[in-house]
Amino acid sequence: MTMHLEGPWLNTIGKKKGKLKFRNAEQAKLARDLEQSWQDLQKKWGVEQSKGKKVSTSNISSNKPTVGIFRRTTVKPPSLDSSHLGAVSSKPSPVYTGDKIIGIGTLHKSNAVPIFSDTEAKEISQMRR
């Protein structure tokens, strides 16, 4: 396996834009006029452009919130339903109320099987384990 050197188009550092080249003098004049009108609009509306200079944010501390701003100052209103403990009330556990199933038997390990009659209960109890 060999290493290949890639061209400058894949480099992300130290890359400078070259001088703009226009098709003809008319296009160059149009681009200069557009740039000048854009700068005039920015001056009119008070927008400052920093060319190539990075703005330091270390001196800006007025936007940082203080600790006490977001704390609740009012009294928390009481909950309407206070008959249960915890965040929400739990639903009641399901209970079988029919008369068909006598009980639950275990066949193998923890395999639960419903028992419908006395004969089934005897058969399950006599099965080899």
Beta strands, then each sheet from edge to edge (+ up, - down):
strand 1: 103-106
strand 2: 112-115
sheet 1: 1+ 2-
end
